[in-house]
């Protein structure tokens, strides 16, 4: 797990802000980005606008973690892609963000579900390029909405900021660790080398009892050769 949720949530909340109830916003009463529809779905089916206003940050965090981050398998997605998809899902729904992710990976978009196949494809893709495609499609979708004239400036700024941060995350991500088969192969090589070194040293030790300084020279040369062999075996 990459553990980007806390950072992604902090960035998300900067965009979502506190309580709002804009007449042109179809989400209705909203707090920390959680609409009254989500509040009624996940917290209290009879929740009111006052309840949404009184909602605390921990309640919002629980919803974001389980219903947006975990549902979209963000912990398993590449750094940067996880944040881009998480923010998109919150802003426009996981039904849309999941389909966009699948579509940009060349997978069927007849469902929004992020499956193991989607995760595998995402981790094989160029993360920075994938982030760009996701944000491009997101912006194009928002520009088609009838509420773009009202909210477009803010939406456009949000997508731009998400793009920049996601690209920075993708470029800063550490290189993948060697695969398990490769690690096992390297471990096998190390064991073989050490076994050879042990056999060599045992033979030398047996000869040392009757040896003069010339044998010690042989020991030193052998040890040097064994060290060189070992170092070469460690290289990928």
C-alpha positions as CSV (number, residue, x, y, z in Angstrom):
1,X,0.0,0.0,0.0
2,X,1.3,3.4,-0.9
3,X,-0.5,5.3,1.9
4,X,-1.5,8.4,-0.2
5,X,-4.9,8.7,1.3
6,X,-4.2,11.2,4.0
7,X,-2.4,13.5,1.6
8,X,-5.1,13.1,-1.1
9,X,-7.8,13.9,1.5
10,X,-6.0,17.0,2.6
11,X,-5.8,18.2,-1.0
12,X,-9.4,17.3,-1.6
13,X,-10.7,19.2,1.3
14,X,-8.9,22.4,0.2
15,X,-11.2,22.2,-2.9
16,X,-14.3,21.1,-1.2
17,X,-14.2,23.5,1.7
18,X,-17.0,23.7,4.3
19,X,-20.8,23.9,4.2
20,X,-22.4,25.2,1.0
21,X,-26.0,25.1,-0.4
22,X,-25.8,26.8,-3.8
23,X,-29.1,26.9,-5.7
24,X,-27.4,26.0,-9.0
25,X,-25.6,23.0,-7.4
26,X,-27.6,19.8,-8.0
27,X,-25.8,18.3,-5.0
28,X,-27.8,20.5,-2.6
29,X,-26.6,21.0,1.0
30,X,-23.0,19.9,1.1
31,X,-20.3,19.9,3.8
32,X,-16.7,18.9,3.3
33,X,-17.8,17.8,-0.2
34,X,-20.3,15.3,1.2
35,X,-23.8,16.0,-0.3
36,X,-27.0,15.5,1.5
37,X,-27.6,12.5,-0.7
38,X,-24.5,10.8,0.4
39,X,-25.2,11.8,4.0
40,X,-28.6,10.1,3.8
41,X,-27.1,7.1,2.1
42,X,-24.2,6.5,4.5
43,X,-25.0,8.2,7.8
44,X,-28.7,9.0,8.3
45,X,-31.5,8.3,5.8
46,X,-33.6,11.0,7.4
47,X,-30.7,13.6,7.5
48,X,-31.5,17.3,7.0
49,X,-29.6,20.2,5.7
50,X,-28.9,21.1,9.4
51,X,-27.5,17.6,10.0
52,X,-25.2,18.1,7.0
53,X,-24.0,21.4,8.3
54,X,-23.3,19.8,11.7
55,X,-21.4,16.9,10.2
56,X,-17.9,16.5,11.6
57,X,-14.7,15.9,9.6
58,X,-14.3,12.4,10.9
59,X,-17.6,11.3,9.5
60,X,-16.6,12.8,6.1
61,X,-13.2,11.1,6.3
62,X,-14.8,7.7,6.9
63,X,-17.1,8.2,3.9
64,X,-14.2,9.3,1.6
65,X,-12.0,6.3,2.7
66,X,-14.6,3.5,2.3
67,X,-16.9,4.8,-0.4
68,X,-14.4,6.6,-2.7
69,X,-10.8,5.6,-2.0
70,X,-11.2,2.0,-1.2
71,X,-14.0,1.4,-3.7
72,X,-11.7,2.6,-6.5
73,X,-8.7,0.5,-5.2
74,X,-6.6,3.6,-4.9
75,X,-4.1,2.0,-2.6
76,X,-3.3,-0.4,-5.5
77,X,-3.1,2.3,-8.2
78,X,0.1,4.1,-9.2
79,X,1.0,7.3,-7.2
80,X,-0.6,10.2,-8.9
81,X,-3.2,8.1,-10.7
82,X,-4.7,7.3,-7.3
83,X,-5.2,11.0,-6.4
84,X,-6.5,11.9,-9.9
85,X,-9.1,9.1,-9.8
86,X,-10.1,9.8,-6.1
87,X,-10.7,13.5,-6.7
88,X,-12.6,12.8,-9.9
89,X,-14.8,10.2,-8.1
90,X,-15.7,12.6,-5.4
91,X,-16.4,15.5,-7.8
92,X,-18.4,13.6,-10.4
93,X,-19.1,10.2,-8.9
94,X,-17.2,6.9,-8.9
95,X,-19.5,5.6,-11.6
96,X,-17.9,8.1,-14.0
97,X,-14.3,8.1,-12.7
98,X,-14.1,4.3,-12.8
99,X,-15.3,4.2,-16.4
100,X,-12.9,6.9,-17.5
101,X,-10.0,4.9,-15.9
102,X,-11.0,1.8,-17.7
103,X,-11.5,3.6,-21.0
104,X,-8.1,5.3,-20.8
105,X,-6.5,1.9,-20.2
106,X,-8.2,0.4,-23.2
107,X,-10.5,-1.8,-21.2
108,X,-14.3,-2.1,-21.6
109,X,-16.2,0.7,-19.9
110,X,-19.5,-1.1,-19.6
111,X,-18.9,-1.0,-15.9
112,X,-17.1,1.4,-13.5
113,X,-15.7,-1.4,-11.2
114,X,-12.0,-1.2,-10.7
115,X,-11.0,-4.9,-10.8
116,X,-7.7,-6.7,-10.5
117,X,-7.3,-6.4,-14.3
118,X,-7.8,-2.7,-14.1
119,X,-5.2,-2.4,-11.4
120,X,-2.7,-4.5,-13.3
121,X,-3.2,-2.5,-16.5
122,X,-2.8,0.8,-14.6
123,X,0.5,-0.4,-13.0
124,X,1.9,-1.3,-16.5
125,X,0.9,2.1,-17.9
126,X,2.9,5.3,-17.9
127,X,1.5,6.9,-14.8
128,X,2.1,10.5,-15.9
129,X,0.5,9.9,-19.3
130,X,-2.5,8.2,-17.7
131,X,-3.0,11.1,-15.4
132,X,-3.0,13.5,-18.3
133,X,-5.6,11.5,-20.2
134,X,-7.8,11.2,-17.1
135,X,-7.7,15.0,-16.5
136,X,-8.2,15.8,-20.1
137,X,-11.4,13.8,-20.3
138,X,-12.6,15.1,-16.9
139,X,-12.2,18.7,-18.1
140,X,-14.0,18.0,-21.4
141,X,-16.9,16.4,-19.5
142,X,-17.2,19.4,-17.1
143,X,-17.2,21.9,-20.0
144,X,-20.2,20.1,-21.5
145,X,-22.3,20.6,-18.4
146,X,-25.0,23.4,-18.4
147,X,-23.6,24.6,-15.1
148,X,-20.2,25.3,-16.6
149,X,-20.9,29.0,-17.0
150,X,-21.6,29.2,-13.2
151,X,-18.9,26.9,-11.8
152,X,-16.5,26.5,-14.8
153,X,-13.8,28.8,-13.5
154,X,-13.5,27.0,-10.2
155,X,-13.8,23.5,-11.8
156,X,-11.2,24.3,-14.4
157,X,-8.8,25.6,-11.7
158,X,-9.4,22.4,-9.6
159,X,-8.7,20.1,-12.5
160,X,-5.5,22.0,-13.3
161,X,-4.3,21.8,-9.7
162,X,-5.2,18.0,-9.5
163,X,-3.3,17.5,-12.7
164,X,-0.2,19.3,-11.5
165,X,-0.1,17.5,-8.1
166,X,-0.9,14.1,-9.6
167,X,2.0,14.5,-12.2
168,X,4.3,15.5,-9.4
169,X,3.3,12.4,-7.4
170,X,3.8,10.2,-10.4
171,X,7.3,11.5,-11.1
172,X,8.3,11.3,-7.5
173,X,7.2,7.7,-7.1
174,X,10.1,5.3,-6.3
175,X,11.1,2.6,-8.8
176,X,9.4,-0.7,-8.3
177,X,11.1,-3.2,-6.1
178,X,12.5,-6.3,-7.9
179,X,9.9,-8.9,-8.6
180,X,9.6,-11.9,-6.3
181,X,11.1,-14.3,-8.9
182,X,14.1,-12.0,-9.4
183,X,14.6,-11.7,-5.6
184,X,14.5,-15.5,-5.3
185,X,17.0,-15.9,-8.1
186,X,19.4,-13.4,-6.5
187,X,19.0,-15.2,-3.2
188,X,19.8,-18.5,-4.8
189,X,22.9,-17.0,-6.4
190,X,24.1,-15.7,-3.0
191,X,23.6,-19.1,-1.4
192,X,25.5,-20.8,-4.1
193,X,28.4,-18.4,-3.9
194,X,28.7,-18.6,-0.2
195,X,28.6,-22.4,-0.4
196,X,31.5,-22.3,-2.8
197,X,33.4,-19.8,-0.6
198,X,32.9,-22.1,2.4
199,X,34.2,-25.1,0.6
200,X,37.2,-23.2,-0.6
201,X,38.0,-21.9,2.8
202,X,37.6,-25.3,4.4
203,X,40.1,-26.8,2.0
204,X,42.6,-24.0,2.6
205,X,42.2,-24.3,6.4
206,X,43.1,-28.0,6.2
207,X,46.3,-27.1,4.4
208,X,47.3,-24.3,6.6
209,X,48.5,-26.6,9.4
210,X,51.6,-27.6,7.4
211,X,51.8,-24.5,5.3
212,X,54.5,-21.8,5.1
213,X,54.0,-18.2,4.0
214,X,53.4,-19.2,0.4
215,X,50.1,-20.9,1.4
216,X,49.0,-17.7,3.1
217,X,49.5,-15.9,-0.2
218,X,47.2,-18.5,-1.8
219,X,44.6,-17.9,0.9
220,X,44.6,-14.2,0.3
221,X,44.4,-14.6,-3.5
222,X,41.5,-17.0,-3.1
223,X,39.6,-14.8,-0.7
224,X,39.9,-11.9,-3.2
225,X,38.7,-14.1,-6.0
226,X,35.7,-15.3,-4.0
227,X,34.8,-11.7,-3.1
228,X,34.9,-10.6,-6.7
229,X,32.6,-13.6,-7.7
230,X,30.2,-12.7,-4.9
231,X,30.0,-9.0,-5.9
232,X,29.3,-10.0,-9.6
233,X,26.5,-12.3,-8.5
234,X,24.7,-9.5,-6.8
235,X,24.3,-7.4,-9.9
236,X,20.9,-7.6,-11.7
